[in-house]
Amino acid sequence: MALIILGGGGHARVVLAAVGEATVARVVTPDLVPGDRLDGTEILGGDEVLAFHPGPTHAAIGDNARRREVVGHVGARTWQSIVSPHALILGPVEIGEGAFIGARAVVQPGARIGRHAIVNTGAIVEHDGVVGDFAHIAPGAVLSGGVRVGDDTLIGAGAVVTPGISIGRDAVIGAGAVVVRDVPDGVTVVGNPARPLER
């Protein structure tokens, strides 16, 4: 059965590159015309076609809230996790359904990656780290040992989170930030050392 990729944007292209040509994949997105192609992969149409394509499915949508919305809307399916053949998974790790681990990402022993989470290109999740459901660890971000990241949280590109830090649900860590203190739910932090963004 073909792998169904939900989404037609930039992250979908990254996911398609990770699954490679050996995997038969089809794209479902309302943003592109059925019969067209996304990097060589056929566009089936919008979610109305899902009833006719029951295969394993992956929500290839970079935005956490939108990814959660689409997964909730689509409902029960076989959600496929995807690990790039160029990622490095070391030791026992847990990878939740529908998660994505990108090229050159490193996931160390004892780490847990939540459902529909993204560990993007070149990101690092060190030993015993926890990445919540629908979280996104952007390219080049580093989670040191024992870091806990809540559901729906975004860790920006190139951010560094020091060992043992806890980051709450629906938080945002700005690109390049260095996090040295715990971050509560829903808070955005930026800078080095990271501090709450003043509005």
Stockholm file with secondary structure:
# STOCKHOLM 1.0

chainA/1-199         MALIILGGGGHARVVLAAVGEATVARVVTPDLVPGDRLDGTEILGGDEVLAFHPGPTHAAIGDNARRREVVGHVGARTWQSIVSPHALILGPVEIGEGAFIGARAVVQPGARIGRHAIVNTGAIVEHDGVVGDFAHIAPGAVLSGGVRVGDDTLIGAGAVVTPGISIGRDAVIGAGAVVVRDVPDGVTVVGNPARPLER
#=GR chainA/1-199 SS CCEEEECCSHHHHHHHHHHCTTSCEEEECTTSCTTCEETTEEEEESGGGGGGCCSCEEECCSSHHHHHHHHHHHCSCCBCCEECTTCEECSSCEECTTCEECTTCEECTTCEECTTCEECTTCEECTTCEECTTCEECTTCEECTTCEECTTCEECTTCEECTTCEECTTCEECTTCEECSCBCTTCEEETTTTEECCC
#=GC SS_cons         CCEEEECCSHHHHHHHHHHCTTSCEEEECTTSCTTCEETTEEEEESGGGGGGCCSCEEECCSSHHHHHHHHHHHCSCCBCCEECTTCEECSSCEECTTCEECTTCEECTTCEECTTCEECTTCEECTTCEECTTCEECTTCEECTTCEECTTCEECTTCEECTTCEECTTCEECTTCEECSCBCTTCEEETTTTEECCC
//
